[in-house]
Amino acid sequence: MTMATADREVVIKVRGLVNRLGGNLIHDDIDLDVYRGEVLGVVGGSGSGKSVLLRTIVGLNRPRAGTVEVFGEDPVPHRERPENSVQMRWGVLFQEGALFSSQTVAENIQVPLREYTNMSQALMNEIAAMKLSMVGLPADAARKFPSELSGGMKKRAGLARALAADPEIVFLDEPTAGLDPISASQFDALLRDLQKSLNLTVFMVTHDLDTLRATADRIAVLVNRKIKIGTIDEIRRDPDPWIQEYFSGTRGRAALDS
Amino acid sequence: MADARAWFRLERKGRLLRFVAGGVWVVSEAARLDRELSGLASGGSPEVEIDGSGIERLDSAGAWLLVRTKRALEQGGARVTSLSLPDRYAPLIASIEQEHVAQPVVIAKRHGFVPVLERVGRGTVGAGRQGYRMLGYLGRFMIEWFEALVQPRGNLRFAALLHQVEEVGINALPIVGLLQFLIGIVIAYQAANQLRRFNAEVLTIDGVAFGVLRELGVLITAIIVAGRSGSAFTAEIGTMRVNEEIDALETIGINTFDVLVLPRVLGLLIALPLLTFYSDVMAMIGGAVMCYFDLGITVPAFMRHLQHAISINTFLVGLIKAPVFAVVIGLVGCFEGLQVERNAASVGKLTTRSVVESVFLVIVLDAGFSILFSILNI
């Protein structure tokens, strides 16, 4: 990423964010910019508020203080013109896929299309098939119900749903957690391909150092209720003990120096 | 951006057909493009050139429409000589062209005759399997139960048992008491209205006593407990199943029957007869209150008449059903809980099923008891 950050379009803008959960201060005055077309990896220890940050940006959690803007807007649905909502311009992949259990995979993928466009059923079926093959699922998965899928397949199906309406931003919550290393690295490659061909902006919460190295352009570390952002090399030079432990522990070195 | 449009036009140059596309080929335009593109044909031109260099924005839905159009033209016998696009979209169109040859997904119909037939078949087979499993479960319960009685090996957990008695019995007192009191009032009111025509108002007391003590006391209590506790058993055990807690118990070597099923069924077995007695008392109080206000029968007069009207058997006939209902509710609740699969949706589904099944069985058994008692002349 050689482009100067100054002249790149900011798609997610967080300013002065404060979050409290159950009396605990989770985020203390956090600023964050995410640029169009980049993959931002968000890391941090358990309970450091990675998922809370994601949930705050997509509007599931109201912050105590501070502002969140996505495409320069407050991320709440438009009442009069829902087709202009930011919800149509992002896709979210939750940890367990969060597929609607009463619907088949194909119907799940078509939910955003049905909600925001008036496509014919035939076209939606074609698009569902296309998204399935994009995320590497076999065509016969379309008819299955979420309860019939393995964990990895659920994640892929969830990603297909997140990508259904061709969003500009994709939020991923621990996309490779619980996947075997082969599936995880396939997921990394898939994410990279999709990101390039669709010019996606990706906001990814993850623990997986391999995924970070393979996909992330920049890394945001949540540590001590603050956030530190930089490329992976910049972050590794940070003297913070948690960051040193994270990146220079045996696992970190094995993943990053290979 | 939302106002930008996608467009395409056809240019014919002799043998060559040029398909020129421009604008924003994105998902929000896809529905319109889809309609306009359907029925597009090469019109006999053997060669087609697709020129998408005027496209300002392209996403995967738009790219799919382009690829689909190209394929349709090729199927119509034309040869597509070139497909040009701005360079930045080359990877997208390439990946869609290479990989996505998939047939469109067909969504299975959920209505119509054949799906109904399928569901009926599945339902029948499912019901058969369910009955078979339940029988096996009942057998296992009998064996465990027998073992627990014959050679107690400390497998009865008293703390868990007491907890269940509290949860099922004591915590149900307010709702059961209130409802039974109201039932007493309702029956007394209806009976008094009918019997007044025959100048036999005093028989209202008999009506309330027989109705409540033989049938309604135990039946209503059992139905409330099925809704309150049977469902709770299923939900609790089912949630444990989802969290793999039951698997954890088994790998530690703890008998899940001992810790999950026995305390619940035994707790219910202790609590439901007690609750039934309490229900009977509350309903009689309701009846007495109604008799006093509606018919002017004082409480002492009510009591005196009651003593003549009924024998202890009337009360026992009702009470004897309570332990049977308790076992049915407890077993169904625990059984359905253990049937839960490892997903949250199945907890809800089976909880509903557990309540429906136990209420159904309670009423069927109650009818069975009525027949039995009438044969025995009790």
Interface residues (C-beta under 8 A of the other chain):
Chain A: E83 N84 M88 S101 S102 T104 A106 E107 L113 Y116 T117 N118 M119 S120 Q121 A122 L123 N125 E126 I127 A128 A129 M130 K131 L132 S133 M134 A139 A142 R143 P146 S147 L163 A165 D166 D193 K196 S197 L198 N199
Chain B: A2 V26 V27 S28 A30 A31 D34 R35 D59 S60 A61 W64 R68 R88 P91 L92 S95 I96 E99 H100 A102 Q103 P104 V105 V106 I107 A108 E341 N343 A344 A345 S346
